[in-house]
Amino acid sequence: MPKRILIMGGDVRSGQLLKFLEASTDYQVVGVWDKNENTPILTHARGSGINQVSDWREFIKEGKCDAILNLTGDKNLSVEIAREAAPLGIDILGQATAKLIWALLRQAWARDVYDRLQAQIEPSWSFEEILILLLEATRKLVHAEAGIIFTVNGKEIDEKISWGLSGEEVKKILSKINDLEKLCKNFYEERNPSFYIPLFSEKIFIGGIVLLETQSEDIEENLLNLIRNKVATIISHTKTLHKTIQLSNIDGLTGLYNHRFFHERMEKELYRAQQYDLNLSLIILDIDDFKKFNDTYGHLAGDQQLRAIAKILKFILRETDFIARYGGEEFAVILPETPLKGAQIAAERVRRAIENQDFGYPLRVTASFGVSGYPESGVTKNEIIDKADKALYLAKNQGKNRVCIAE
């Protein structure tokens, strides 16, 4: 049978402590007493239908409880409680027990917070977004005023998110940590209590969390370990998920994005352009006489040519441009925030680079280009792609090795 408990007194956390005890199979809260009427624990007791005890002495004499959880903090009252309870064989659970229960409660909260966060992670969320959510959850859990979370690539920090700190202060704080692979406390005097928690995945160091100006001078070891393990697990899971998604989005031959992912990205970029009234352009290019090249020099030579053109596209175009292998010898390029004229200039630069490239074979290699854009060529994805396709066919019909703009 569960132990019947009378709770006496309490602070602002006691309402949550009461919730925890109610959910436990080891304890049954049979009554609550406090000398003040509007305390959090009495408010919660009223809402939960728990007996509010007016005379605690009579309550225990009637044998209605097995133990008293004394949270009053009143020394004189504590002496009186012990004197009344001892002859009745009633256990007195004091602040030490409450502290232990509170520690268990915080661990249960933390576990729930991280488990719910991990369950809600969407494949489309960026790694930066995941780090922001992890830092925010951890910061709130220990009531920290500021914090940092980072990951490493080898021994170098590669991703870094902070809250409540300037860029210069972040650098200063991280420089105070002598060994990034070791837990340290109160290392940053300007904003103590401070904690640094290193993160490991399968014994490999993957990053760390800094928590500054926490509410408590100390964080229980079990809670620190839970934070360390849960955050590291979520980071590792997210990296694996993103790596898997990236591999599924990549064309194995050229290393460019594939046809399926092109359509996903096109929809997102078009939506962004419409939301913020931006230009968006699309280039579709096709290698001229590719079948003839393949038939003359073989498919291995053809594959080599496709890889070489992929390198030209990546070298000439901007990092913000999205390059995909559209299918066969066709490539597609999404150019965010770019008007048709700008896309035409970019396409012409690529065309000249391909024309002037020595591919190591006597047959000359060229490509034809079709360019369309939002809003001039249409307002839907299919309209813009269709216009680029038609412009490409026009370039082919006009003699190949040229750039044509959608009409």
Rosetta blueprint (number, residue, H / E / L):
1 M L
2 P L
3 K E
4 R E
5 I E
6 L E
7 I E
8 M E
9 G E
10 G L
11 D L
12 V L
13 R L
14 S H
15 G H
16 Q H
17 L H
18 L H
19 K H
20 F H
21 L H
22 E H
23 A H
24 S L
25 T L
26 D L
27 Y E
28 Q E
29 V E
30 V E
31 G E
32 V E
33 W E
34 D L
35 K L
36 N L
37 E L
38 N L
39 T L
40 P H
41 I H
42 L H
43 T H
44 H H
45 A H
46 R H
47 G H
48 S H
49 G L
50 I L
51 N L
52 Q E
53 V L
54 S L
55 D L
56 W H
57 R H
58 E H
59 F H
60 I H
61 K H
62 E L
63 G L
64 K L
65 C L
66 D L
67 A E
68 I E
69 L E
70 N E
71 L E
72 T L
73 G L
74 D L
75 K H
76 N H
77 L H
78 S H
79 V H
80 E H
81 I H
82 A H
83 R H
84 E H
85 A H
86 A H
87 P H
88 L H
89 G L
90 I L
91 D E
92 I E
93 L E
94 G L
95 Q H
96 A H
97 T H
98 A H
99 K H
100 L H
101 I H
102 W H
103 A H
104 L H
105 L H
106 R H
107 Q H
108 A H
109 W H
110 A H
111 R H
112 D H
113 V H
114 Y H
115 D H
116 R H
117 L H
118 Q H
119 A H
120 Q H
121 I L
122 E L
123 P L
124 S L
125 W L
126 S L
127 F H
128 E H
129 E H
130 I H
131 L H
132 I H
133 L H
134 L H
135 L H
136 E H
137 A H
138 T H
139 R H
140 K H
141 L H
142 V L
143 H L
144 A L
145 E L
146 A E
147 G E
148 I E
149 I E
150 F E
151 T E
152 V E
153 N E
154 G L
155 K L
156 E E
157 I E
158 D E
159 E E
160 K E
161 I E
162 S E
163 W E
164 G L
165 L L
166 S L
167 G H
168 E H
169 E H
170 V H
171 K H
172 K H
173 I H
174 L H
175 S H
176 K L
177 I L
178 N L
179 D L
180 L L
181 E L
182 K L
183 L L
184 C E
185 K E
186 N L
187 F L
188 Y L
189 E H
190 E H
191 R H
192 N L
193 P L
194 S E
195 F E
196 Y E
197 I E
198 P E
199 L E
200 F E
201 S E
202 E L
203 K L
204 I E
205 F E
206 I E
207 G E
208 G E
209 I E
210 V E
211 L E
212 L E
213 E L
214 T L
215 Q L
216 S L
217 E L
218 D L
219 I L
220 E L
221 E H
222 N H
223 L H
224 L H
225 N H
226 L H
227 I H
228 R H
229 N H
230 K H
231 V H
232 A H
233 T H
234 I H
235 I H
236 S H
237 H H
238 T H
239 K H
240 T H
241 L H
242 H H
243 K H
244 T H
245 I H
246 Q H
247 L H
248 S H
249 N H
250 I E
251 D L
252 G L
253 L L
254 T L
255 G L
256 L L
257 Y E
258 N L
259 H H
260 R H
261 F H
262 F H
263 H H
264 E H
265 R H
266 M H
267 E H
268 K H
269 E H
270 L H
271 Y H
272 R H
273 A H
274 Q H
275 Q H
276 Y H
277 D L
278 L L
279 N L
280 L E
281 S E
282 L E
283 I E
284 I E
285 L E
286 D E
287 I E
288 D L
289 D L
290 F H
291 K H
292 K H
293 F H
294 N H
295 D H
296 T H
297 Y H
298 G L
299 H H
300 L H
301 A H
302 G H
303 D H
304 Q H
305 Q H
306 L H
307 R H
308 A H
309 I H
310 A H
311 K H
312 I H
313 L H
314 K H
315 F H
316 I H
317 L L
318 R L
319 E L
320 T L
321 D L
322 F E
323 I E
324 A E
325 R E
326 Y E
327 G E
328 G L
329 E L
330 E E
331 F E
332 A E
333 V E
334 I E
335 L E
336 P E
337 E L
338 T L
339 P L
340 L H
341 K H
342 G H
343 A H
344 Q H
345 I H
346 A H
347 A H
348 E H
349 R H
350 V H
351 R H
352 R H
353 A H
354 I H
355 E H
356 N H
357 Q L
358 D L
359 F L
360 G L
361 Y L
362 P L
363 L L
364 R L
365 V L
366 T L
367 A E
368 S E
369 F E
370 G E
371 V E
372 S E
373 G E
374 Y E
375 P L
376 E L
377 S L
378 G L
379 V L
380 T L
381 K H
382 N H
383 E H
384 I H
385 I H
386 D H
387 K H
388 A H
389 D H
390 K H
391 A H
392 L H
393 Y H
394 L H
395 A H
396 K H
397 N H
398 Q L
399 G L
400 K L
401 N L
402 R L
403 V E
404 C E
405 I E
406 A L
407 E L
